[in-house]
């Protein structure tokens, strides 16, 4: 759910799925 919402927000902001994926994983890496 959270992942879907994140991708939808990124796409609505004009980012591509690839960019959204990179941003998402970079956030996970910062948390871990």
C-alpha positions in Angstrom: 0.0 0.0 0.0 2.7 2.5 1.0 4.7 1.6 -2.0 1.8 2.1 -4.4 1.0 5.4 -2.8 4.6 6.5 -3.1 4.7 5.6 -6.8 1.4 7.4 -7.5 2.7 10.5 -5.8 6.0 10.5 -7.7 4.2 9.9 -11.0 1.8 12.7 -10.3 4.7 14.9 -9.5 6.1 14.2 -13.0 8.8 11.7 -12.1 9.1 8.5 -14.0 8.8 5.0 -12.4 12.5 4.5 -12.7 13.3 7.8 -10.8 10.6 7.0 -8.2 12.2 3.5 -7.7 15.7 5.1 -7.2 14.3 7.7 -4.8 12.4 5.0 -2.9 15.4 2.7 -2.5 17.7 5.6 -1.5 15.2 6.4 1.3 15.2 2.7 2.4 19.1 2.7 2.4 19.1 5.8 4.6 16.7 4.2 7.1 18.8 1.0 7.2 
